[in-house]
Amino acid sequence: MKDLLKYILILLLFLNIGLAKSESTGSTGNPGGYPSYSYQNGTLTIPRVDVPGQVGRYQDVVFQFDPQLNAWTLQDFNSRDKTAIPKIDLVSAPFVFESSGTVPITVRSTITGEITCGRLGQINQRRIGNLFEVQVTQEPLAPDEVCDQVPLPFIRVIQLDVERLEAGEYQLHVIGTEGIHTFTLPDTTLSDECGGSPEEVDPTISCRIL
């Protein structure tokens, strides 16, 4: 069991996916959106794998551990390029909700659009420097489904992962749109956190446990 867990960690590091979380369940039905391992069939499912040019380029990637080969083998994956997106009509400017008490600062943007001959898939985001990239994925219909050519509207509220970021100016770009929205972020560090590091900014200040 320890060797198996070691191989899983090595695989995640090799793929360099970081916190590869998706905001939808995807076709594998993983409600948390995080990499998951099935003890029943020995498969590791990764909701998304980014590439330098695109967030969420490969989705629902499934690896099977082969004890005879002592290696992981690729079993299945979905390829979603930049054309696999629905029609996006409007992206609202990010709205910064200031913190109050124990509620941290949040930043949200609303995406509206419509889908024809498909359904809404994963919604993924990543940050490169001060730029947030968001991609809304459109899943194709199953082979036995018939498209009725009727556009289906959708609205999704996206919460950007801004926790513990430095104050400053940030940008949001939703793939499939031309505009880039700019917003100003205050300091998002938590005031009730301190200590835990051998290098303290001010050694005269110590944590006070309430």
N, C-alpha and C positions, 0 to 999 in steps of 0.2 A: 504493500500500500504506500509506503514512504517513497519507493522508487517511482510509482505511478504519479504521485503528487509532484515529485521533482520534475518528471517529464512534462507535466502540464505547465508548470511554471516556466520551464525552459522554452516551451512552445510559445507561450504568451510573450516572453521577452524577445524571441526570435522574430515574431510577427510585428513587434513594436507597435501594438495597438493601444497601449496605455489603458485608460478607462474607456473601453469600447462600448459605451452604453448607447442604446437606441431608445427613442421615446415612443416606440410602438412595439406590439408583441411580435410582429413579423409572422412569417409562415410557420415558424417552429412553435409558436405559442408560448414563448418564454416571457412571462408577465413582468419580470424585473428588468428585462432588457440587457442583462449582463451575461458574460460567458457562463455556461452551465455545463456540468458533467453528469452523464447518466450512468449510474452503476449497473443498470439492467443490461444495457447493450454496449457499454464501454465507449460511448461517443462523447466528444467535446464539441459543443456548439457555440460559435462566436457570432453574436448578432451582426457585427459589422467589422470590416477591415478597410481603413483609409489608404489612399495612395497620395503622393505629393500633389497631384492635380485635382483631387476630388475627395470630399468627405463621403463616406459610405459607399465606396465604389463596389465592394463585394459584400454581400449580406447573407446571413444565415449559413455561415461556413461550417461544415460538419467534418470533423476528423474522427477516425476510428483507430483505436490502439491495437496493433497487431503484436501479441506477445512473442510469436515465432520470429518476426523480424526485429522485435524490440524497437519499434518505431511507430510513428503516427502516419496514417495514410489518409489522403484527402478523399472524402466520400461524396460530398455534394456542396454546392454553393449557388447563389443567385448573383448574376452580374447586372449591375445597374449603372449605366453610364449617364452622362449629363442630359441625354435626351429622354430618359425614363422619369420625367417629371410631369405633373399635371399643369394645366393652364392656370397661371397665377395672375390675378387681376390687381391685387392691392397688397402692399406691405406697409403697415403703419409704422411711424417713427417710434423707436424704442422709448417706452415710458419708464422713468426711474422712480420707484417707490422708496421714499426715504425710510430709514429704520426708525422704529419707535419702541423703546423698551427692549424687550428680548427678541423682537421681530427683526431679522436682518434685512439689508437692502436687497431689493429684487428689481430686475429689469425685464420687461415683457414687451413683446411685439405681436400684433395680430396679422395673420396671413389669411387672405380670402382668395378663392378661386373656384374652379370647377373641373370635374373629371368626366371624360367620355370613354366608354369602353374599357373600364378598369376600376380599380378601387384604391383608396389611400393606403400607402405603405409606410415604411419607416420615415421618421423625421429626425435627422441627425444634425449635430452642430459640432464645430470645433473652433478653436481660437488660434490664430497665427499672429503673434505679436499683439497689436491692438485691434485686429480685424476678426470679427466673428463671421463664420461662414455657416449657413443653414441650407440644407437640402431637403425638400419634401419629395418623397418618392412615390411614383405611381406604379402599383402592381397590375400586371396584365390579367385579363380574365382567364379562367381555366379553359382547357381545350373543349370541354363540353358545354361551355357557356356561350350564349349568343348575345351580341351587342345590340342594344335597341337604339343606339345613337342619341340617347337622351342625356344631355349634360346634367351632372349632379353637383350642386354647389357644396362647398365646404368652408368652414371657418376653424382655424386652429390658433390658439394663443401659445406662443413660444416663450418660455422663460430662459433667458440666457444665464449661463453658468458664470456669474461674476463674483462668487464668494472669494474673499481674501485677495482681491485684485487691488493694485495701487490706484489712487485717485488719478484721473486724467481723462483724455478724450479717446473714445473708442468708436469703432465703426461696425455696421451690420450690413452684410450682403446676402441676399437670398438667391441661390442659384436659379437661373431662369428669368431673372429680372435685371434691368440695367442700372437701377438706382442703388446708391450706397447711402445709408442713413448714419448720421453721426450723433452721438450722445455723450454727455459728460458724466463721469462716474465719480462720486465722492469716495473717500477711503472706506473700504468694505471689511477691514479687519475688525475683529470682535473686541470690544473694550474689556470684557471680563476674562480674556485669555492672557496668560503670562507664564514665564518660566519654561522648564523642560529642555533647555539648551545650555550647554556649558559656556557658551559665549553670550553673556548678557550685555545689552546696550548700556545699562547703568547698573553696576554691581551693588549699588546701595539700595536698589529697589528690589524687594522680594514679594513673592505671591502671598496674598492674604486670602485664606479660605474662609468664606462666609458660613 
